[in-house]
Amino acid sequence: SGQQCLEKIGRFKPDLVLLDIVMPGMDGYETCQRIKSEPQSETTHIILISSKTSIESRLKGYEVGTDDYITKPFDNDELLAKIKVQIRLRDAIMNLASLHAKLFEELRLAGIVQQDFLPEKLPNCDKLRWATFIAPAECVSGDIYDVKRIDEQHVGFYVADVVGHGMPAALLSIFINQAIAMYEDTQNNHCVLSPAELMKNVNLRMSAQKLSGGQFVTCCYCLININTLQLTYCRAGHPYPILIRPKEQPQHLEIEGSLLGIFGEAEYTQRTIQLQSG
């Protein structure tokens, strides 16, 4: 009976079930549907065996989840061939599941490595408190940011987004992280780069790579003087930064700027605003 079939499947967990449609109590259609609806047996392969030869009977079988359908009387060699096909399908599915699990684990570990490139500690001071949040849609992503104390007076910070998703975008985000140099050391001189200079340098480095697939990056870089609270910002195709002040409407800090990696000779502009406490 159908109930006995369910009990034996729960006990023995077979890879393949030959199931008659006409059975006492629960028929083969319902039994098949029940087998496929249970997490512990949903991958069990089922071949329905029946004297019902109409197309409606076959379609109903496929609708409830059967993997194959054979009518009575059947040829033993044909049945054996169908069984072999289902076993091959089972093996292929198991191999794909194993490969998927391996790839997911590799992506998970890659995501951990990518997270390691994010700042572990934020440069809070008397006048500034920092807060960041990132939630990738997948294990790895093309989003990256950094907040870095450059010298006694300046903190630089940026947000960048690589076009696309997955591993290619993640790899390019690491390149961007390394390409963004907020200062230059020449002999004994420690020179803080302006946002426009920094963006131009990053664009030149990225354009020089001649990346396939037309990949590009959007970015917004800001430089803040922690003593005067003057903020200088530059944008490369990224959504506008938003300035929020108490009792005022949020303000977009609008400024033009080309995408990174598209036009090698692009020039970038910058603007400066005065921040307020609170």
Residue, then its C-alpha position, 0 to 999 in steps of 0.5 A: s500500500g501507499q502507507q507501507c511504501l512511505e514507511k519503508i522509504g523512511r526506514f531504508k531511504p532508497d535511491l529509486v522506487l518502482l511505484d504502482i498507481v493502483m494500490p489500496g488506500m493511498d494511490g500511487y499519485e498521492t504516494c509519489q506526491r508525498i515522497k517528493s514533498e518530504p525533505q528526507s525523500e525529495t531526491t528519491h527517483i520514482i518510476l510509476i508503473s501502470s496499466k493506465t495508458s492515456i496521456e492524461s494519466r501520464l501527465k498527472g504522474y509527471e505533475v505529482g513528481t514522478d521521474d519516469y512512467i512505464t505502462k503495463p505490460f512492460d518489457n523487462d529490458e525497457l524497465l531495466a534501461k529506465i532504471k539505469v537512466q535514473i541511476r545515472l541521473r542520480d549520480a550526476i545530481m550527486n556530483l553536481a551537489s558535491l561540486h556546488a558545495k565545494l564552490f560555495e565553500e570556496l566562495r565563503l572563504a573568499g568572502i572572509v578574505q575580502q572582509d579582511f581588507l576592510p578596516e578593522k578599527l575606525p579612526n575615532c577622535d574627539k570631533l569625529r565618530w565613525a560608523t560603517f555597515i556592509a551587507p553583500a548580497e552574495c559571499v563575495s561582492g564588488d563593494i568595498y570601503d576604507v577609512k584611514r588616518i593619513d596624518e595628524q590632521h587628515v582622515g581619508f575615506y571612500v566607498a567603491d562599487v565594481v560593476g557586476h557581481g561575484m568573484p570577478a567584481a570581488l577581485l577588482s575591488i581588491f585591486i581598487n583597494q590597493a590602487i587608492a593611495m591617499y598620500e605619497d612619500t617623496q624623500n622626507n616629504h609626506c604629501v596628502l593627495s587631494p581627492a581629485e588627484l587621488m581619483k585621477n591616479v586610480n583612474l589611470r592605474m585602472s585604465a592601464q590594466k585594459l580589463s576585458g569585458g568593459q569593467f568599470v568602478t564607481c567611487c566617492y572619495c572624501l578627505i576631512n580635516i579633523n581640526t577644522l571639519q572641512l570636507t573635500y570630496c570627489r566623485a567618479g560616477h558613484p551615487y551622490p553623498i548625502l549630508i544630513r544635519p539636524k532639523e534640515q532636509p538631507q542634501h545631495l553633495e552633487i558633483e560630476g565625475s567620470l567612471l573609473g576605468i573608462f576614459g584614461e585621461a579623465e579629469y576630476t573636480q572636487r568641492t569643499i564644504q564645512l561640516q558642523s558638530g552634531 
